[in-house]
Amino acid sequence: MEKIGENSVFSTMTKQQKDAIKLLFEDDLTDEEIAKKVHRSTSTLYNWKKDLKFRKAQDEYALIAIKSDYKNQAVHRLVYLMKYGESDNVQLQAANSIIKLSGLYNQKDDPEVKEAQLKMLKANATRAEAEAEVAKAQSEQLHTVANNTREKMAKLSVEELRSIAKMAGEDND
C-alpha cells in the first residue's frame, strides 16, 4: 500500500487508533471486536469515531487504500466485464465506467444530462408555481372569511355582541 505522508492526520494517530482505522475500513468486524483487538473499550472506539481528527484520518487512509490496493483490481474487473460480461448491458456499463474513470467523459457536456437537468428545473418551477397558487387561494379564502365575519359583526347589535362575548368567556372557563 502507498504510504500516508508524515504530515497527515493519520500519522498523528496512536498505534491503536491506526489499527482501529484499518479494521474499520476493512469492515469485517463489529465495533466490539475492533475495540477488543486494539485493547480499548467500545466506548473509547465510539468516542474516536465521533472525533473529527479521527474521521479525517479515516478518510486519508481510505483514499490511500483505494488508490493503491483496489484501483487496479477495479479496473481489471471492469475490463473483464467489458469483454466477457454476461449481457450487452453489463458490457456497456463497464465500458462507460472505464471511459468516465479515464476522464474522457465530461458529464457537463452530455446532452442527455443537460436535458434531464432542464426537465428537473421545469418540474421544480411547475411545483413552485402550483404551491404559490395554493397559497394564494388559501390567502384569498382567509380574506373572504375575515371580510364576511367583519360584515356579520358590523350588523350585530351591542347586546348581541355582549352575549357572544359572554358565551366565549364561559367556553374558556
Secondary structure, DSSP 4 states (H G I P E B T S, - for coil): -PPPPTTSSGGGS-HHHHHHHHHHHHT-S-HHHHHHHTT--HHHHHHHHH-HHHHHHHHHHHHHHIIIIIHHHHHHHHHHHHHH-SSHHHHHHHHHHHHHHHT---GGG-HHHHHHHHHHHHHHHHHHHHHHHHHHHHHHHHHHHHHHHHHHHHHS-HHHHHHHHHHHHHHH-
